[in-house]
Amino acid sequence: MSFVSYFPGRGTVRETAYLEGEAKGEAKGVLRVLEVRGLAISDEVRSRITACTDLDRLNDWLDRAGTVESAEELFTETEV
Amino acid sequence: LADQPDSPQGQDVPSELLDLFRFATTCLALRIPALKVAGDLLSGLEELRQRGVIPLEEMAQIRATTSGVTEEHIGRWAAGFAEGYRSAWAAATLHVLDTRGIEYSKHLFRPLYLCGDAGLLTRFLGRAVTASHEGDLVVGESS
């Protein structure tokens, strides 16, 4: 059985944009944490993080962005 | 950009933003793949935002324009995008404090989530990475 929400505003332009802004903002937040920690960020890592729209994965990266020793290390454990 | 309805006809557009557009246009003329150019343009916009050259709202407006949002929806799309973006940075700040084991009071939630200043949120997130207590987030900010 699927859940259907009839909450006003669902599926609107603004809501769709909100979700996109949330994902893009979180991706940039992950990059910001890596930058503040002084870790080198290759174009490939930057592209991969920026292109991600999966909030669970972004949350996982944000969790580990504060402790990884290199930016590439973010991807190692999520690819099991 | 000067053709956009809410854009100030070019005269107030930061030179760095114009340079970014010129660079993207040149790359396209050199037949560099459009997806690559678009990705670089969006990264450049974010960099300008983080440096305070353009506000988040303007970045959202440009994103809306360049991603094919119809003209009648650009304002709502940009507002929604900016709202989601600020929300993500507020959440990220708390998330970083949580993962670092830094305790904070519940009174931090409301001002953080209601903060409409993306530049301030950017600084909060940066400080959350090294803060040793909640008060370090606002060091140097006028109250």
Backbone of each chain as ProteinMPNN parsed JSONL, in Angstrom:
{"seq_chain_A": "MSFVSYFPGRGTVRETAYLEGEAKGEAKGVLRVLEVRGLAISDEVRSRITACTDLDRLNDWLDRAGTVESAEELFTETEV", "coords_chain_A": {"N_chain_A": [[0.857, -1.194, 0.0], [0.588, 2.141, -0.866], [1.558, 5.381, 0.295], [-0.211, 8.352, 0.043], [0.123, 11.742, -0.162], [-1.875, 14.554, 0.399], [-1.214, 17.018, 1.1], [-1.34, 20.527, 1.019], [0.474, 22.211, -1.482], [2.22, 20.228, -2.032], [4.271, 18.844, -4.486], [4.367, 21.146, -5.91], [5.854, 23.867, -7.796], [7.457, 25.316, -6.04], [7.896, 23.499, -3.933], [9.234, 21.421, -5.225], [11.51, 22.794, -6.035], [12.483, 23.449, -3.524], [13.274, 20.944, -2.511], [15.291, 20.346, -4.308], [17.03, 22.451, -3.777], [17.661, 21.821, -1.159], [19.087, 19.401, -1.41], [21.229, 20.263, -3.047], [22.292, 22.215, -1.394], [23.104, 20.695, 0.807], [25.038, 19.091, -0.367], [26.938, 21.022, -1.044], [27.513, 21.795, 1.501], [28.865, 19.553, 2.508], [31.178, 19.716, 0.945], [32.116, 22.136, 1.892], [32.808, 21.554, 4.543], [34.921, 19.782, 4.117], [36.692, 21.534, 2.848], [37.161, 23.468, 4.858], [38.538, 21.9, 6.598], [40.866, 21.703, 5.282], [41.391, 19.758, 3.386], [42.411, 18.337, 0.279], [40.506, 18.698, -2.66], [39.594, 16.978, -5.378], [38.654, 17.529, -8.85], [37.048, 15.452, -9.65], [36.026, 14.382, -7.255], [34.641, 16.613, -6.349], [32.724, 16.907, -8.387], [31.331, 14.544, -8.114], [30.197, 14.691, -5.555], [28.686, 17.019, -5.807], [26.869, 16.278, -7.746], [25.256, 14.463, -6.51], [22.029, 13.539, -5.409], [20.855, 12.149, -3.467], [19.661, 12.223, -0.363], [20.144, 10.66, 1.907], [22.602, 9.484, 1.386], [24.146, 11.793, 1.173], [23.923, 12.723, 3.777], [25.336, 10.732, 5.08], [27.877, 11.19, 4.015], [28.289, 13.737, 5.022], [28.386, 13.15, 7.724], [30.844, 11.826, 7.827], [32.612, 13.569, 6.727], [33.884, 15.172, 8.53], [35.835, 13.638, 9.68], [37.299, 12.018, 7.913], [40.44, 11.191, 6.309], [41.164, 11.816, 3.794], [39.544, 13.318, 0.977], [38.626, 11.494, -0.892], [38.225, 9.246, 0.6], [35.686, 9.356, 1.544], [34.032, 7.949, -0.155], [34.646, 5.282, 0.026], [33.48, 3.541, 1.989], [30.806, 3.61, 1.398], [30.424, 2.192, -0.818], [30.14, -0.508, -0.506]], "CA_chain_A": [[0.0, 0.0, 0.0], [1.421, 3.334, -0.916], [1.04, 6.552, 1.012], [-0.398, 9.501, -0.85], [-0.087, 12.962, 0.607], [-2.618, 15.619, -0.276], [-0.857, 18.252, 1.78], [-1.278, 21.615, 0.049], [1.833, 22.624, -1.843], [3.016, 19.078, -2.452], [4.435, 18.734, -5.929], [4.37, 22.451, -6.553], [7.16, 24.361, -8.244], [8.256, 25.726, -4.884], [8.336, 22.317, -3.184], [10.247, 20.74, -6.041], [12.736, 23.593, -5.947], [12.972, 23.327, -2.147], [13.987, 19.668, -2.39], [16.537, 20.458, -5.068], [17.896, 23.353, -3.018], [18.11, 21.1, 0.035], [20.138, 18.458, -1.821], [22.401, 21.023, -3.497], [22.865, 22.867, -0.219], [23.812, 19.71, 1.63], [26.257, 18.707, -1.102], [27.91, 22.112, -0.868], [27.895, 21.753, 2.908], [29.894, 18.51, 2.621], [32.411, 20.284, 0.371], [32.578, 23.214, 2.778], [33.464, 20.932, 5.697], [36.217, 19.285, 3.632], [37.548, 22.703, 2.58], [37.574, 24.073, 6.136], [39.538, 20.999, 7.19], [42.095, 21.819, 4.5], [41.625, 18.581, 2.552], [42.405, 18.597, -1.165], [39.293, 18.184, -3.308], [39.813, 16.883, -6.83], [37.468, 17.828, -9.664], [36.201, 14.263, -9.678], [35.309, 14.326, -5.97], [33.703, 17.738, -6.331], [31.611, 16.604, -9.293], [30.54, 13.43, -7.589], [29.407, 15.178, -4.414], [27.726, 18.019, -6.289], [25.83, 15.638, -8.567], [24.439, 13.548, -5.695], [20.745, 14.081, -4.944], [20.351, 11.206, -2.462], [19.91, 12.89, 0.921], [20.726, 9.705, 2.868], [24.031, 9.371, 1.083], [24.77, 13.075, 1.522], [24.013, 12.742, 5.245], [26.439, 9.84, 5.444], [29.122, 11.898, 3.687], [28.451, 14.847, 5.967], [28.829, 12.505, 8.967], [32.243, 11.418, 7.786], [33.464, 14.646, 6.194], [34.646, 15.758, 9.625], [36.858, 12.742, 10.225], [38.099, 11.313, 6.898], [41.784, 11.755, 6.128], [41.22, 12.376, 2.436], [38.185, 13.469, 0.452], [38.273, 10.246, -1.604], [37.845, 8.246, 1.6], [34.234, 9.428, 1.739], [33.318, 7.013, -1.037], [35.061, 3.893, 0.185], [32.586, 2.699, 2.78], [29.426, 3.6, 0.874], [30.348, 1.382, -2.042], [30.234, -1.911, -0.127]], "C_chain_A": [[0.886, 1.236, 0.0], [0.746, 4.497, -0.2], [0.941, 7.72, 0.041], [-0.686, 10.724, -0.001], [-0.846, 13.987, -0.223], [-2.332, 16.956, 0.384], [-0.729, 19.382, 0.748], [0.165, 22.022, -0.251], [2.685, 21.478, -2.305], [3.075, 19.03, -3.979], [4.444, 20.067, -6.654], [5.781, 22.826, -6.996], [8.045, 24.658, -7.045], [8.77, 24.521, -4.113], [9.435, 21.573, -3.939], [11.582, 21.471, -5.938], [13.34, 23.5, -4.55], [13.812, 22.052, -2.008], [15.306, 19.703, -3.154], [17.535, 21.357, -4.328], [18.472, 22.661, -1.795], [19.264, 20.15, -0.317], [21.407, 19.206, -2.248], [23.097, 21.695, -2.315], [23.645, 21.885, 0.63], [25.109, 19.267, 0.947], [27.333, 19.778, -0.916], [28.376, 22.187, 0.585], [28.987, 20.718, 3.147], [31.233, 19.06, 2.111], [32.998, 21.351, 1.289], [33.336, 22.64, 3.982], [34.851, 20.418, 5.289], [37.192, 20.443, 3.421], [38.072, 23.306, 3.879], [38.636, 23.21, 6.806], [40.846, 20.995, 6.393], [42.394, 20.601, 3.64], [41.557, 18.958, 1.08], [41.159, 17.965, -1.778], [39.522, 18.182, -4.816], [38.524, 17.239, -7.566], [36.492, 16.658, -9.647], [35.364, 14.154, -8.393], [34.252, 15.422, -5.922], [32.479, 17.439, -7.204], [30.708, 15.541, -8.702], [29.648, 13.88, -6.427], [28.312, 16.129, -4.904], [26.574, 17.372, -7.06], [24.886, 14.774, -7.744], [23.144, 14.229, -5.231], [20.113, 13.179, -3.88], [20.689, 11.758, -1.068], [20.506, 11.943, 1.967], [22.233, 9.584, 2.656], [24.767, 10.661, 1.472], [24.931, 13.199, 3.036], [25.18, 11.898, 5.722], [27.784, 10.53, 5.162], [29.37, 13.037, 4.676], [28.931, 14.324, 7.325], [30.332, 12.318, 8.965], [33.187, 12.497, 7.284], [34.341, 15.256, 7.286], [35.787, 14.89, 10.121], [37.733, 12.061, 9.173], [39.463, 11.994, 6.729], [42.019, 12.263, 4.714], [39.788, 12.431, 1.919], [37.714, 12.18, -0.223], [37.768, 9.177, -0.642], [36.329, 8.252, 1.861], [33.516, 8.312, 1.002], [33.618, 5.549, -0.739], [34.038, 3.035, 0.91], [31.175, 2.648, 2.249], [29.288, 2.724, -0.353], [30.461, -0.102, -1.73], [29.161, -2.708, -0.852]], "O_chain_A": [[1.825, 1.341, 0.789], [-0.48, 4.571, -0.11], [1.886, 8.031, -0.683], [-1.632, 10.735, 0.787], [-0.515, 14.252, -1.378], [-3.103, 17.907, 0.251], [-0.08, 19.207, -0.283], [0.976, 22.155, 0.666], [3.745, 21.684, -2.897], [2.06, 19.159, -4.662], [4.521, 20.109, -7.882], [6.762, 22.185, -6.619], [9.224, 24.305, -7.024], [9.924, 24.497, -3.685], [10.435, 21.154, -3.355], [12.636, 20.857, -5.775], [14.562, 23.474, -4.4], [14.914, 22.077, -1.46], [16.312, 19.155, -2.702], [18.727, 21.059, -4.263], [19.627, 22.882, -1.433], [20.278, 20.1, 0.379], [22.516, 18.835, -1.863], [24.325, 21.739, -2.243], [24.728, 22.205, 1.121], [26.14, 19.092, 1.597], [28.496, 19.465, -0.66], [29.504, 22.597, 0.861], [29.927, 20.968, 3.9], [32.273, 18.897, 2.749], [34.215, 21.457, 1.443], [34.37, 23.171, 4.386], [35.828, 20.595, 6.017], [38.368, 20.348, 3.772], [39.257, 23.617, 4.001], [39.522, 23.718, 7.493], [41.817, 20.353, 6.793], [43.531, 20.421, 3.206], [40.746, 19.794, 0.681], [40.803, 16.833, -1.452], [39.63, 19.234, -5.446], [37.443, 17.248, -6.979], [35.276, 16.845, -9.632], [34.166, 13.873, -8.436], [33.116, 15.19, -5.508], [31.342, 17.691, -6.803], [29.483, 15.627, -8.78], [28.485, 13.488, -6.339], [27.164, 16.05, -4.469], [25.444, 17.861, -7.03], [23.822, 14.391, -8.229], [23.168, 15.352, -4.727], [18.984, 13.412, -3.447], [21.848, 11.76, -0.652], [21.285, 12.372, 2.818], [23.02, 9.582, 3.602], [25.865, 10.62, 2.028], [25.94, 13.711, 3.523], [25.914, 12.278, 6.633], [28.708, 10.46, 5.972], [30.499, 13.272, 5.108], [29.758, 14.948, 7.99], [31.013, 12.604, 9.95], [34.406, 12.37, 7.395], [35.412, 15.793, 7.002], [36.622, 15.35, 10.899], [38.811, 11.569, 9.508], [39.617, 13.191, 6.97], [42.944, 13.034, 4.461], [38.926, 11.678, 2.372], [36.54, 11.821, -0.135], [36.981, 8.31, -1.022], [35.77, 7.266, 2.342], [32.508, 7.791, 1.48], [32.903, 4.666, -1.214], [33.759, 1.914, 0.485], [30.413, 1.746, 2.6], [28.189, 2.528, -0.871], [30.843, -0.883, -2.602], [29.066, -3.922, -0.671]]}, "seq_chain_B": "LADQPDSPQGQDVPSELLDLFRFATTCLALRIPALKVAGDLLSGLEELRQRGVIPLEEMAQIRATTSGVTEEHIGRWAAGFAEGYRSAWAAATLHVLDTRGIEYSKHLFRPLYLCGDAGLLTRFLGRAVTASHEGDLVVGESS", "coords_chain_B": {"N_chain_B": [[21.829, 37.801, -18.775], [21.132, 40.419, -18.199], [18.746, 40.503, -19.451], [16.924, 39.38, -17.792], [13.861, 39.549, -15.901], [14.008, 40.582, -13.249], [16.451, 41.615, -13.115], [19.031, 44.04, -12.79], [19.462, 45.453, -15.355], [22.146, 45.073, -16.115], [24.026, 47.057, -15.158], [24.576, 46.833, -12.402], [25.611, 44.38, -12.101], [27.911, 42.169, -10.724], [31.373, 42.255, -11.655], [32.799, 39.897, -11.573], [30.845, 37.992, -11.86], [29.951, 38.493, -14.422], [32.309, 37.83, -15.756], [32.322, 35.117, -15.286], [30.098, 34.258, -16.764], [30.968, 34.994, -19.312], [33.136, 33.313, -19.578], [31.866, 30.811, -19.577], [30.357, 31.024, -21.905], [32.382, 31.236, -23.803], [33.583, 28.74, -23.511], [31.537, 27.086, -24.446], [31.481, 27.929, -27.07], [33.868, 26.903, -27.862], [33.253, 24.34, -28.12], [33.291, 22.694, -25.885], [31.918, 20.115, -23.909], [28.485, 20.615, -23.139], [27.367, 19.815, -20.689], [29.541, 19.704, -18.995], [30.336, 22.365, -19.037], [28.08, 23.531, -17.905], [28.17, 22.413, -15.35], [30.546, 23.528, -14.373], [29.824, 26.188, -14.427], [27.804, 26.274, -12.486], [29.277, 25.55, -10.231], [30.99, 27.703, -10.138], [29.191, 29.767, -9.611], [28.386, 29.056, -7.038], [30.774, 29.395, -5.678], [31.097, 32.158, -5.904], [28.902, 32.914, -4.415], [29.576, 31.924, -1.866], [31.701, 33.533, -1.315], [30.485, 35.883, -0.997], [29.978, 37.534, -3.142], [27.722, 37.338, -4.763], [24.294, 37.201, -3.707], [22.509, 34.423, -2.179], [19.897, 34.296, -3.175], [20.11, 35.446, -5.682], [21.799, 33.671, -6.916], [20.099, 31.457, -6.954], [18.129, 32.391, -8.625], [19.502, 32.605, -11.045], [20.159, 29.965, -11.441], [17.596, 28.928, -11.813], [16.882, 30.149, -14.193], [18.806, 29.147, -15.958], [18.249, 26.469, -15.918], [16.003, 25.904, -17.284], [13.509, 26.568, -16.2], [10.236, 27.777, -16.504], [9.369, 31.168, -17.323], [7.276, 32.283, -15.823], [7.405, 30.833, -13.489], [9.829, 31.285, -12.308], [10.37, 33.017, -10.082], [9.049, 31.751, -7.886], [10.306, 29.27, -7.976], [12.988, 29.962, -7.482], [12.743, 31.045, -4.914], [11.911, 28.789, -3.447], [14.103, 27.083, -3.839], [16.171, 28.53, -2.596], [15.221, 28.536, 0.004], [15.255, 25.783, 0.654], [17.966, 25.35, 0.447], [19.087, 27.007, 2.454], [17.956, 25.733, 4.644], [19.221, 23.255, 4.497], [21.854, 23.985, 5.117], [21.597, 24.949, 7.697], [20.789, 22.597, 8.972], [23.048, 21.067, 8.442], [24.984, 22.34, 9.963], [24.155, 21.772, 12.611], [24.329, 19.029, 12.436], [27.084, 18.592, 12.082], [28.018, 19.536, 14.539], [26.777, 17.649, 16.168], [28.005, 15.215, 15.313], [30.558, 15.699, 16.11], [30.314, 15.64, 18.778], [29.717, 17.915, 20.202], [27.921, 19.668, 22.517], [24.781, 21.387, 22.374], [22.342, 23.937, 22.999], [18.702, 23.764, 22.94], [17.825, 26.16, 22.139], [19.267, 26.979, 20.029], [18.256, 25.942, 17.71], [15.933, 27.311, 16.584], [16.724, 30.074, 15.818], [18.691, 29.334, 14.015], [17.397, 27.83, 11.997], [15.633, 29.746, 11.146], [17.205, 31.622, 10.095], [17.865, 33.893, 7.601], [20.064, 34.621, 6.256], [22.317, 33.583, 4.143], [25.066, 33.831, 4.012], [25.834, 34.113, 6.644], [25.06, 31.609, 7.618], [26.853, 30.077, 6.206], [29.242, 30.802, 7.423], [28.719, 29.88, 10.008], [28.603, 27.094, 9.592], [31.221, 26.605, 8.785], [32.592, 27.271, 11.135], [31.542, 25.378, 12.848], [32.98, 23.139, 12.351], [35.323, 23.328, 13.766], [34.625, 24.28, 16.247], [34.641, 24.386, 19.829], [32.722, 24.676, 21.637], [29.228, 25.641, 21.748], [29.043, 28.472, 21.686], [31.173, 29.269, 20.116], [30.308, 29.373, 17.527], [29.255, 31.858, 16.943], [31.235, 33.682, 17.253], [32.666, 36.8, 16.758], [30.517, 37.76, 15.349], [28.07, 40.322, 15.054], [25.606, 40.854, 17.537]], "CA_chain_B": [[21.399, 38.149, -17.413], [20.472, 41.723, -18.222], [17.397, 40.338, -19.979], [16.023, 38.83, -16.784], [12.91, 40.559, -15.454], [14.361, 41.235, -11.993], [17.868, 41.955, -13.147], [19.229, 45.48, -12.945], [19.939, 45.873, -16.684], [23.576, 44.946, -16.336], [24.969, 47.985, -14.548], [24.942, 46.446, -11.05], [26.039, 42.982, -12.094], [29.329, 42.115, -10.348], [32.242, 41.922, -12.794], [33.193, 38.48, -11.502], [29.729, 37.206, -12.391], [30.016, 38.664, -15.884], [33.449, 37.024, -16.224], [31.905, 33.708, -15.24], [29.224, 34.033, -17.921], [31.793, 35.082, -20.523], [33.946, 32.092, -19.635], [30.973, 29.707, -19.974], [30.002, 31.227, -23.312], [33.57, 30.9, -24.593], [33.749, 27.273, -23.467], [30.545, 26.501, -25.345], [31.91, 28.238, -28.432], [34.994, 26.007, -28.149], [32.643, 23.0, -28.189], [33.454, 21.892, -24.664], [30.581, 19.552, -23.666], [27.585, 21.528, -22.422], [27.17, 19.387, -19.292], [30.754, 20.112, -18.264], [30.273, 23.829, -18.91], [27.014, 23.845, -16.946], [28.663, 22.052, -14.022], [31.532, 24.539, -13.967], [29.098, 27.44, -14.185], [27.121, 26.177, -11.189], [30.32, 25.593, -9.185], [31.461, 29.092, -10.078], [28.152, 30.555, -8.934], [28.444, 28.738, -5.61], [31.975, 30.02, -5.135], [30.807, 33.591, -5.773], [27.979, 33.07, -3.283], [30.279, 31.709, -0.593], [32.579, 34.682, -1.095], [29.65, 37.062, -0.762], [29.888, 38.368, -4.354], [26.295, 37.364, -5.109], [23.479, 36.576, -2.661], [21.915, 33.117, -2.496], [18.686, 34.486, -3.964], [20.486, 35.698, -7.076], [22.303, 32.405, -7.433], [18.924, 30.612, -7.211], [17.453, 32.969, -9.792], [20.28, 32.239, -12.235], [19.98, 28.51, -11.615], [16.261, 28.711, -12.366], [16.899, 30.604, -15.585], [19.648, 28.286, -16.799], [17.808, 25.066, -15.915], [14.795, 25.748, -18.097], [12.241, 26.865, -15.501], [9.513, 28.768, -17.305], [9.493, 32.516, -16.767], [6.251, 32.553, -14.807], [7.714, 30.085, -12.264], [11.195, 31.547, -11.848], [10.367, 33.606, -8.74], [8.696, 30.726, -6.888], [11.353, 28.245, -7.984], [14.18, 30.509, -6.818], [12.445, 31.173, -3.476], [11.916, 27.441, -2.879], [15.484, 26.586, -3.862], [16.94, 29.237, -1.558], [14.716, 28.071, 1.304], [15.794, 24.437, 0.862], [19.415, 25.491, 0.583], [19.366, 27.515, 3.814], [17.573, 24.679, 5.578], [20.281, 22.234, 4.474], [23.055, 24.486, 5.809], [21.271, 24.98, 9.13], [20.826, 21.198, 9.428], [24.434, 20.593, 8.364], [25.707, 22.914, 11.109], [23.809, 20.964, 13.789], [24.831, 17.685, 12.162], [28.529, 18.584, 12.343], [28.185, 19.628, 16.004], [26.389, 16.332, 16.708], [29.002, 14.167, 15.043], [31.785, 16.034, 16.86], [30.024, 15.498, 20.204], [29.597, 19.238, 20.832], [26.548, 19.861, 22.986], [24.21, 22.717, 22.132], [21.012, 24.054, 23.601], [17.588, 23.746, 21.99], [17.596, 27.535, 21.683], [20.031, 27.217, 18.81], [17.473, 25.466, 16.57], [15.025, 28.276, 15.962], [17.417, 31.107, 15.052], [19.456, 28.739, 12.92], [16.48, 27.477, 10.905], [14.946, 30.939, 10.643], [18.218, 32.55, 9.57], [17.699, 34.12, 6.165], [21.336, 35.103, 5.729], [23.104, 32.404, 3.739], [26.472, 34.095, 4.324], [25.992, 33.813, 8.069], [24.984, 30.152, 7.75], [28.116, 29.549, 5.677], [30.27, 30.988, 8.461], [28.381, 28.972, 11.118], [29.008, 25.723, 9.251], [32.685, 26.57, 8.821], [33.052, 27.281, 12.536], [31.103, 24.151, 13.517], [34.009, 22.11, 12.12], [36.398, 23.434, 14.766], [34.118, 24.833, 17.511], [34.741, 23.501, 20.989], [31.411, 24.791, 22.284], [28.201, 26.315, 20.94], [29.306, 29.9, 21.564], [32.182, 29.534, 19.083], [29.653, 29.582, 16.232], [28.914, 33.262, 16.707], [32.38, 34.55, 17.566], [32.931, 37.818, 15.746], [29.277, 38.244, 14.726], [27.343, 41.281, 15.883], [24.393, 40.207, 18.04]], "C_chain_B": [[20.637, 39.472, -17.408], [19.049, 41.623, -18.769], [16.424, 39.813, -18.94], [15.13, 39.924, -16.217], [13.331, 41.299, -14.189], [15.826, 41.666, -11.973], [18.052, 43.438, -13.437], [19.939, 45.857, -14.244], [21.457, 45.933, -16.824], [24.453, 45.854, -15.498], [25.396, 47.581, -13.14], [25.433, 45.004, -10.968], [27.53, 42.937, -11.76], [30.19, 41.649, -11.521], [32.641, 40.453, -12.774], [32.098, 37.57, -12.049], [29.711, 37.304, -13.915], [31.16, 37.842, -16.464], [33.076, 35.548, -16.291], [31.031, 33.374, -16.449], [30.027, 34.06, -19.22], [32.606, 33.798, -20.71], [33.086, 30.92, -20.121], [30.619, 29.81, -21.454], [31.172, 30.85, -24.225], [33.773, 29.391, -24.648], [32.766, 26.593, -24.424], [30.94, 26.724, -26.799], [33.066, 27.329, -28.857], [34.56, 24.539, -28.168], [33.007, 22.092, -27.019], [32.055, 21.392, -24.296], [29.729, 20.429, -22.729], [27.405, 21.136, -20.952], [28.344, 19.811, -18.419], [30.718, 21.623, -18.009], [29.232, 24.214, -17.857], [27.47, 23.549, -15.517], [29.655, 23.084, -13.491], [30.855, 25.867, -13.649], [28.436, 27.412, -12.798], [28.128, 26.205, -10.036], [30.831, 27.014, -9.008], [30.471, 29.985, -9.352], [28.217, 30.333, -7.426], [29.664, 29.401, -4.963], [31.738, 31.526, -4.919], [29.858, 33.841, -4.603], [28.723, 32.943, -1.957], [31.218, 32.863, -0.273], [31.794, 35.969, -0.916], [29.53, 37.986, -1.967], [28.44, 38.46, -4.825], [25.507, 36.709, -3.973], [22.891, 35.246, -3.133], [20.717, 33.274, -3.43], [19.01, 34.721, -5.435], [21.024, 34.423, -7.719], [21.122, 31.494, -7.814], [18.193, 31.085, -8.467], [18.178, 32.563, -11.087], [20.136, 30.746, -12.511], [18.647, 28.222, -12.271], [16.261, 29.041, -13.854], [17.662, 29.632, -16.472], [19.192, 26.832, -16.803], [16.431, 24.905, -16.557], [13.473, 25.969, -17.382], [11.53, 27.961, -16.294], [9.453, 30.108, -16.569], [8.49, 32.788, -15.65], [6.557, 31.876, -13.468], [9.061, 30.442, -11.639], [11.242, 32.075, -10.409], [10.092, 32.575, -7.664], [9.779, 29.652, -6.813], [12.575, 28.739, -7.204], [13.952, 30.632, -5.31], [12.497, 29.806, -2.798], [13.315, 26.879, -2.793], [16.294, 27.217, -2.73], [16.518, 28.767, -0.166], [15.285, 26.685, 1.638], [17.285, 24.473, 1.135], [19.783, 25.962, 1.991], [19.065, 26.445, 4.856], [18.668, 23.608, 5.661], [21.51, 22.701, 5.239], [22.814, 24.591, 7.31], [21.38, 23.565, 9.701], [22.261, 20.684, 9.446], [25.244, 21.107, 9.555], [25.433, 22.09, 12.37], [24.384, 19.551, 13.658], [26.323, 17.587, 12.497], [28.782, 18.682, 13.847], [27.869, 18.285, 16.65], [27.497, 15.309, 16.533], [30.308, 14.438, 15.795], [31.56, 15.955, 18.375], [29.948, 16.821, 20.939], [28.14, 19.447, 21.241], [26.075, 21.279, 22.677], [22.792, 22.749, 22.69], [19.942, 24.062, 22.519], [17.314, 25.148, 21.443], [18.379, 27.875, 20.416], [19.202, 26.883, 17.562], [16.743, 26.58, 15.826], [15.772, 29.377, 15.176], [18.199, 30.554, 13.856], [18.545, 28.452, 11.727], [15.738, 28.685, 10.347], [15.925, 31.935, 10.018], [18.068, 32.686, 8.047], [18.978, 34.559, 5.492], [22.244, 33.909, 5.412], [24.598, 32.59, 4.049], [26.771, 33.75, 5.777], [25.972, 32.298, 8.296], [26.278, 29.503, 7.254], [29.211, 29.658, 6.743], [30.008, 30.057, 9.651], [28.876, 27.56, 10.824], [30.533, 25.591, 9.298], [33.203, 26.496, 10.249], [32.667, 26.001, 13.268], [32.166, 23.056, 13.401], [35.076, 22.139, 13.205], [35.903, 23.905, 16.14], [34.301, 23.849, 18.662], [33.508, 23.652, 21.882], [30.505, 25.676, 21.432], [28.522, 27.788, 20.668], [30.315, 30.237, 20.477], [31.554, 29.815, 17.715], [29.49, 31.061, 15.915], [30.058, 34.229, 17.028], [32.612, 35.544, 16.419], [31.693, 38.357, 15.052], [28.627, 39.276, 15.645], [26.017, 40.668, 16.286], [23.139, 40.969, 17.631]], "O_chain_B": [[19.636, 39.628, -16.709], [18.24, 42.532, -18.582], [15.217, 39.8, -19.18], [15.553, 41.069, -16.062], [13.06, 42.492, -14.048], [16.362, 42.035, -10.928], [17.317, 44.02, -14.235], [20.958, 46.544, -14.191], [21.984, 46.757, -17.572], [25.56, 45.447, -15.147], [26.489, 47.953, -12.714], [25.644, 44.477, -9.876], [28.332, 43.588, -12.43], [29.795, 40.767, -12.283], [32.802, 39.833, -13.825], [32.377, 36.518, -12.624], [29.482, 36.311, -14.607], [31.02, 37.231, -17.524], [33.456, 34.831, -17.216], [31.206, 32.332, -17.08], [29.796, 33.25, -20.118], [32.746, 33.275, -21.815], [33.516, 30.135, -20.967], [30.585, 28.806, -22.165], [30.986, 30.231, -25.272], [34.095, 28.834, -25.698], [33.122, 25.644, -25.123], [30.768, 25.85, -27.649], [33.231, 27.021, -30.037], [35.387, 23.629, -28.224], [33.027, 20.868, -27.153], [31.096, 22.162, -24.361], [30.19, 20.904, -21.692], [27.301, 21.998, -20.079], [28.173, 20.219, -17.271], [31.029, 22.091, -16.914], [29.462, 25.098, -17.031], [27.201, 24.318, -14.594], [29.612, 23.464, -12.321], [31.255, 26.579, -12.727], [28.496, 28.383, -12.044], [27.87, 26.808, -8.994], [31.074, 27.472, -7.891], [30.86, 30.854, -8.573], [28.119, 31.275, -6.639], [29.589, 29.903, -3.842], [32.126, 32.087, -3.895], [29.982, 34.836, -3.89], [28.53, 33.746, -1.044], [31.5, 33.14, 0.893], [32.38, 37.032, -0.707], [29.035, 39.105, -1.837], [27.981, 39.526, -5.236], [25.992, 35.768, -3.344], [22.79, 34.986, -4.332], [20.539, 32.487, -4.36], [18.29, 34.263, -6.323], [20.755, 34.127, -8.883], [21.142, 30.844, -8.859], [17.706, 30.281, -9.261], [17.546, 32.223, -12.087], [20.008, 30.32, -13.659], [18.556, 27.386, -13.17], [15.707, 28.301, -14.667], [17.238, 29.324, -17.585], [19.686, 26.036, -17.602], [15.777, 23.877, -16.385], [12.421, 25.598, -17.903], [12.145, 28.946, -16.703], [9.485, 30.155, -15.34], [8.812, 33.44, -14.657], [6.036, 32.287, -12.431], [9.394, 29.952, -10.56], [12.064, 31.627, -9.611], [10.794, 32.514, -6.655], [10.128, 29.184, -5.729], [13.123, 28.018, -6.37], [14.855, 30.358, -4.519], [13.054, 29.67, -1.709], [13.681, 26.267, -1.79], [17.007, 26.527, -2.002], [17.351, 28.619, 0.728], [15.739, 26.444, 2.757], [17.797, 23.714, 1.958], [20.667, 25.399, 2.638], [19.81, 26.267, 5.82], [18.998, 23.12, 6.742], [22.145, 21.908, 5.934], [23.722, 24.35, 8.105], [21.974, 23.349, 10.757], [22.649, 19.952, 10.357], [26.091, 20.391, 10.09], [26.358, 21.749, 13.108], [24.859, 18.961, 14.629], [26.767, 16.62, 13.116], [29.656, 17.996, 14.375], [28.576, 17.83, 17.549], [27.881, 14.622, 17.48], [31.07, 13.514, 16.081], [32.483, 16.172, 19.159], [30.095, 16.862, 22.16], [27.239, 19.405, 20.404], [26.85, 22.235, 22.712], [22.138, 21.716, 22.83], [20.218, 24.327, 21.349], [16.655, 25.306, 20.415], [18.176, 28.927, 19.811], [19.412, 27.461, 16.496], [16.908, 26.766, 14.621], [15.485, 29.59, 13.998], [18.346, 31.217, 12.83], [18.875, 28.787, 10.589], [15.267, 28.657, 9.21], [15.517, 32.964, 9.48], [18.138, 31.699, 7.314], [18.988, 34.839, 4.293], [22.851, 33.314, 6.303], [25.305, 31.618, 4.316], [27.812, 33.178, 6.098], [26.769, 31.77, 9.071], [26.737, 28.506, 7.812], [30.0, 28.733, 6.938], [30.944, 29.509, 10.233], [29.483, 26.91, 11.675], [31.066, 24.595, 9.787], [34.139, 25.751, 10.54], [33.36, 25.577, 14.193], [32.243, 22.162, 14.243], [35.666, 21.109, 13.531], [36.677, 23.927, 17.097], [34.138, 22.64, 18.495], [33.285, 22.84, 22.78], [30.96, 26.364, 20.52], [28.302, 28.288, 19.565], [30.324, 31.356, 19.965], [32.186, 30.419, 16.848], [29.577, 31.468, 14.756], [29.863, 35.444, 17.069], [32.735, 35.152, 15.259], [31.783, 39.295, 14.261], [28.634, 39.122, 16.866], [25.362, 40.025, 15.465], [22.029, 40.56, 17.973]]}, "name": "protein", "num_of_chains": 2, "seq": "MSFVSYFPGRGTVRETAYLEGEAKGEAKGVLRVLEVRGLAISDEVRSRITACTDLDRLNDWLDRAGTVESAEELFTETEVLADQPDSPQGQDVPSELLDLFRFATTCLALRIPALKVAGDLLSGLEELRQRGVIPLEEMAQIRATTSGVTEEHIGRWAAGFAEGYRSAWAAATLHVLDTRGIEYSKHLFRPLYLCGDAGLLTRFLGRAVTASHEGDLVVGESS"}
